[in-house]
Amino acid sequence: MSEILTLRSEVEQLEAEIEKFSQEKQLASVKLNELKNQPDPPSQISESEPESSSDSESESQPAPIYHNHFDPEVARILEEANKVKKKSSPEETASILYENIFRFTGITAFPINKSLLSADEEVFGIRFDTYSNHERKFVAPHYVILKKIPHEKEPNHHRWSVFRHTLPVYIPVNEAESVLEYGQEEVDQSVVKFSKLVYGYLSQTQMKHDIFAAVSSNPDIRRLEKDLACHRVRLFLESGQELVIHCDISSVISAEVVGNAELSAACEAVLSTDIAALEGALTRVLGILRR
């Protein structure tokens, strides 16, 4: 109940911000119309400018060109007259706010432009958003495009398959796709299972990255190295010791202090835990190695 009340409060705040932006837009439109109706001031020549020759007419400075037909990012580069990034319109700001709300769910579906596909092909996209608690921002999203194909075991039925994706290499796409191989009556449910499975890999891996990023600021750690999936992490300590940790998707499976079997056993006993408790366990292990 408390979470629902919190969400309602946040939605009310967002609606209030949108209303404020709308009012500001209306006021700006009124002022713009007033300026358009004012007569143009007489042209003046600065004293610092050289006098124009009698046989040539003075030319006014041409108006800046606005490349409205370009991509917004390209237009921003081409418009030399305005070096400062313009503020978003109220509509754009509202759209961004609503998009960020949807991103917190982690999994969102979206339609695909079918102009490059056959008329009878059925596709849709899934977007996966993960949030970095350490950096306090969303990381780059990942996308999967699903396509409906005939079911291999039931020719009269169809199932979804992975058509294209931007998932990292450590995601077992083939394993995740296997849950899509269900009968027609379970097609929709299989997509839900597939999405949750992929998001589980992404969110658990991001949690490991956040934990090791937080621990890396410990003064006992000189350097930290990790792979993309945080399967193997090496901590080089100020004491000269090296701690190597191996993880699977949700827990620590082994730990080793290189060259010291006794300390390795002690550290592994502490670190053999799930990812949620890893940060506290790492802090305790660093204390052991400091002695």
C-alpha positions as CSV (number, residue, x, y, z in Angstrom):
1,M,0.0,0.0,0.0
2,S,2.8,2.4,0.8
3,E,4.4,1.8,-2.6
4,I,1.1,2.6,-4.3
5,L,0.8,5.8,-2.3
6,T,4.3,6.8,-3.2
7,L,3.7,6.2,-6.9
8,R,0.5,8.2,-6.8
9,S,2.4,11.0,-5.2
10,E,5.1,10.9,-7.8
11,V,2.5,10.9,-10.6
12,E,0.8,13.9,-9.1
13,Q,4.1,15.8,-8.9
14,L,4.8,15.0,-12.6
15,E,1.3,16.1,-13.6
16,A,1.9,19.4,-11.7
17,E,5.2,19.9,-13.6
18,I,3.5,19.2,-16.9
19,E,0.8,21.7,-16.1
20,K,3.4,24.3,-15.2
21,F,5.3,23.7,-18.5
22,S,2.0,24.1,-20.4
23,Q,1.3,27.4,-18.8
24,E,4.8,28.6,-19.5
25,K,4.4,27.7,-23.2
26,Q,1.1,29.6,-23.4
27,L,2.8,32.7,-21.9
28,A,5.7,32.4,-24.3
29,S,3.4,32.2,-27.3
30,V,1.6,35.4,-26.2
31,K,4.9,37.3,-25.8
32,L,6.1,36.0,-29.2
33,N,2.9,37.3,-30.9
34,E,3.3,40.7,-29.3
35,L,6.9,40.9,-30.6
36,K,5.8,39.9,-34.1
37,N,3.3,42.8,-34.2
38,Q,5.8,45.4,-33.2
39,P,7.3,47.5,-36.1
40,D,10.9,46.8,-37.1
41,P,13.4,49.4,-35.7
42,P,15.2,51.6,-38.2
43,S,18.6,50.2,-39.4
44,Q,21.7,51.8,-37.9
45,I,25.4,51.6,-38.9
46,S,27.9,51.2,-36.1
47,E,30.6,53.9,-35.9
48,S,33.2,51.2,-36.0
49,E,32.1,49.9,-39.4
50,P,33.7,51.3,-42.5
51,E,31.6,53.5,-44.8
52,S,30.2,51.6,-47.8
53,S,31.2,52.8,-51.3
54,S,28.8,55.1,-53.1
55,D,28.3,52.6,-56.0
56,S,27.4,49.7,-53.8
57,E,24.3,49.2,-51.7
58,S,24.5,48.2,-48.1
59,E,23.5,44.6,-47.4
60,S,21.8,43.5,-44.3
61,Q,23.0,40.4,-42.5
62,P,21.1,37.4,-43.8
63,A,18.8,35.6,-41.4
64,P,20.2,32.4,-39.9
65,I,19.2,29.1,-41.6
66,Y,17.3,26.6,-39.4
67,H,17.8,23.0,-40.6
68,N,14.4,21.8,-39.4
69,H,14.5,18.9,-41.9
70,F,17.7,17.4,-40.3
71,D,18.0,15.0,-37.4
72,P,17.8,17.1,-34.2
73,E,21.4,16.2,-33.3
74,V,22.7,17.3,-36.7
75,A,20.7,20.5,-36.6
76,R,22.2,21.3,-33.3
77,I,25.7,21.1,-34.8
78,L,24.8,23.1,-37.9
79,E,23.2,26.0,-36.2
80,E,26.3,28.1,-35.5
81,A,24.3,31.1,-34.4
82,N,23.2,29.4,-31.2
83,K,26.0,27.7,-29.3
84,V,23.9,27.0,-26.2
85,K,21.7,24.0,-26.2
86,K,18.0,25.0,-26.3
87,K,15.7,23.8,-23.5
88,S,13.2,21.1,-24.3
89,S,9.6,22.1,-25.1
90,P,7.0,21.3,-22.5
91,E,5.7,18.4,-24.7
92,E,9.2,16.9,-25.0
93,T,9.8,17.3,-21.3
94,A,6.5,15.6,-20.5
95,S,7.3,12.8,-22.9
96,I,10.7,12.2,-21.3
97,L,9.2,12.1,-17.8
98,Y,6.6,9.5,-18.8
99,E,9.2,7.5,-20.7
100,N,11.4,7.4,-17.5
101,I,8.4,6.1,-15.5
102,F,7.9,3.3,-18.0
103,R,11.7,2.5,-17.9
104,F,11.5,1.7,-14.2
105,T,9.5,-1.4,-15.0
106,G,12.6,-2.7,-16.8
107,I,10.7,-4.4,-19.7
108,T,8.7,-2.5,-22.3
109,A,7.3,-3.6,-25.7
110,F,7.1,-1.4,-28.7
111,P,5.9,-1.7,-32.4
112,I,8.3,-2.2,-35.3
113,N,8.3,-0.3,-38.6
114,K,7.3,-3.0,-41.0
115,S,8.2,-1.1,-44.2
116,L,11.2,-3.4,-44.8
117,L,9.2,-6.6,-44.0
118,S,6.7,-8.6,-45.9
119,A,3.0,-7.8,-45.3
120,D,2.4,-11.2,-43.7
121,E,5.3,-11.0,-41.2
122,E,4.5,-10.3,-37.6
123,V,7.2,-8.7,-35.4
124,F,7.5,-6.6,-32.3
125,G,10.3,-5.3,-30.1
126,I,11.2,-5.6,-26.4
127,R,13.3,-3.0,-24.7
128,F,15.3,-3.9,-21.5
129,D,16.3,-1.1,-19.2
130,T,18.6,-1.6,-16.2
131,Y,19.4,1.0,-13.6
132,S,22.8,1.5,-12.0
133,N,22.4,2.2,-8.3
134,H,26.1,3.2,-8.1
135,E,26.0,5.7,-10.9
136,R,22.3,6.6,-10.2
137,K,21.3,6.5,-13.9
138,F,20.0,4.1,-16.5
139,V,22.7,2.3,-18.5
140,A,22.4,1.8,-22.3
141,P,19.2,-0.2,-23.0
142,H,19.2,-3.5,-24.9
143,Y,16.7,-4.6,-27.5
144,V,15.2,-7.8,-28.8
145,I,13.0,-8.1,-31.9
146,L,10.7,-11.1,-31.9
147,K,9.3,-12.6,-35.1
148,K,6.4,-15.1,-35.3
149,I,7.3,-18.3,-37.2
150,P,5.5,-21.7,-37.7
151,H,5.9,-24.0,-34.8
152,E,8.2,-26.9,-35.6
153,K,6.2,-29.5,-33.6
154,E,2.8,-28.1,-34.3
155,P,2.6,-26.9,-38.0
156,N,-0.9,-25.4,-37.5
157,H,0.4,-23.1,-34.7
158,H,3.0,-20.4,-34.5
159,R,5.5,-19.3,-32.0
160,W,7.8,-16.3,-31.4
161,S,11.5,-16.5,-32.1
162,V,14.4,-14.1,-31.7
163,F,14.8,-12.2,-35.0
164,R,17.4,-9.6,-34.0
165,H,18.9,-8.5,-30.7
166,T,21.5,-6.3,-29.0
167,L,22.1,-8.4,-26.0
168,P,25.6,-8.7,-24.5
169,V,27.5,-11.9,-25.3
170,Y,27.2,-13.3,-21.8
171,I,23.4,-13.7,-22.2
172,P,22.6,-17.3,-23.2
173,V,20.1,-16.3,-25.9
174,N,19.6,-19.8,-27.2
175,E,18.7,-21.0,-23.7
176,A,16.3,-18.1,-23.1
177,E,14.7,-18.6,-26.6
178,S,13.9,-22.2,-25.7
179,V,11.1,-21.0,-23.4
180,L,9.4,-19.6,-26.5
181,E,8.9,-23.1,-27.9
182,Y,5.4,-23.6,-26.5
183,G,2.0,-24.4,-27.9
184,Q,-0.3,-21.8,-29.3
185,E,-2.3,-21.6,-26.0
186,E,0.9,-20.5,-24.2
187,V,2.4,-18.1,-26.8
188,D,1.8,-14.9,-24.8
189,Q,2.9,-16.5,-21.5
190,S,6.1,-17.7,-23.2
191,V,7.0,-14.2,-24.2
192,V,6.6,-13.0,-20.6
193,K,8.8,-15.9,-19.3
194,F,11.4,-15.0,-22.0
195,S,11.5,-11.3,-21.1
196,K,11.8,-12.0,-17.3
197,L,14.6,-14.5,-17.9
198,V,16.6,-12.0,-20.1
199,Y,16.0,-9.2,-17.7
200,G,17.1,-11.3,-14.8
201,Y,20.5,-11.9,-16.4
202,L,20.8,-8.1,-17.1
203,S,19.8,-6.9,-13.7
204,Q,21.8,-9.4,-11.8
205,T,24.9,-8.6,-13.8
206,Q,24.4,-4.8,-13.3
207,M,24.1,-5.5,-9.5
208,K,27.5,-7.1,-9.6
209,H,29.0,-4.2,-11.5
210,D,27.5,-1.8,-9.0
211,I,28.8,-3.8,-6.0
212,F,32.4,-4.0,-7.3
213,A,32.3,-0.4,-8.4
214,A,31.4,0.6,-4.8
215,V,34.0,-1.6,-3.2
216,S,36.8,-0.4,-5.6
217,S,36.9,2.9,-3.7
218,N,38.1,1.1,-0.6
219,P,41.6,2.4,0.3
220,D,42.9,-1.2,0.6
221,I,42.3,-1.8,-3.1
222,R,44.9,-0.5,-5.5
223,R,43.2,-1.8,-8.7
224,L,40.2,-3.9,-9.8
225,E,39.8,-5.8,-13.0
226,K,36.6,-7.5,-14.1
227,D,35.1,-8.9,-17.3
228,L,31.8,-7.8,-18.9
229,A,29.7,-10.4,-17.1
230,C,31.6,-10.1,-13.7
231,H,32.3,-13.8,-13.9
232,R,36.0,-13.3,-12.9
233,V,37.1,-10.3,-10.8
234,R,40.6,-9.6,-9.7
235,L,41.3,-7.2,-6.8
236,F,44.9,-6.0,-6.4
237,L,45.5,-4.9,-2.9
238,E,47.8,-2.2,-1.5
239,S,49.4,-5.0,0.6
240,G,50.6,-6.7,-2.6
241,Q,48.0,-9.5,-2.3
242,E,45.7,-10.5,-5.2
243,L,42.2,-11.7,-4.5
244,V,40.4,-13.5,-7.4
245,I,36.6,-14.0,-7.2
246,H,34.5,-16.2,-9.5
247,C,30.8,-15.6,-9.8
248,D,27.9,-17.1,-11.6
249,I,24.7,-15.1,-12.3
250,S,23.5,-14.8,-8.7
251,S,26.3,-15.9,-6.3
252,V,30.0,-16.3,-5.6
253,I,31.2,-19.8,-6.5
254,S,34.9,-19.5,-5.5
255,A,37.5,-17.1,-4.1
256,E,41.3,-17.3,-4.0
257,V,44.1,-15.3,-2.4
258,V,46.8,-16.0,-5.0
259,G,49.7,-17.9,-3.4
260,N,48.1,-18.4,0.0
261,A,45.9,-21.5,0.5
262,E,45.1,-20.8,4.1
263,L,43.8,-17.3,3.4
264,S,42.0,-18.5,0.3
265,A,40.0,-21.0,2.4
266,A,39.1,-18.3,5.0
267,C,38.1,-15.7,2.3
268,E,36.1,-18.2,0.3
269,A,34.1,-19.2,3.4
270,V,33.1,-15.6,3.9
271,L,32.5,-14.8,0.2
272,S,30.4,-17.9,-0.6
273,T,27.1,-16.0,-0.6
274,D,24.6,-14.6,-3.0
275,I,25.1,-11.4,-4.9
276,A,22.8,-9.3,-2.6
277,A,25.1,-9.9,0.4
278,L,28.4,-9.7,-1.6
279,E,29.3,-6.1,-0.7
280,G,29.2,-6.7,3.1
281,A,31.2,-10.0,2.6
282,L,33.8,-8.2,0.6
283,T,34.3,-5.6,3.3
284,R,34.8,-8.3,5.9
285,V,37.3,-10.1,3.7
286,L,39.3,-6.9,3.1
287,G,39.5,-6.6,6.9
288,I,40.8,-10.1,7.2
289,L,43.5,-9.5,4.6
290,R,44.5,-6.2,6.2
291,R,45.6,-8.0,9.4
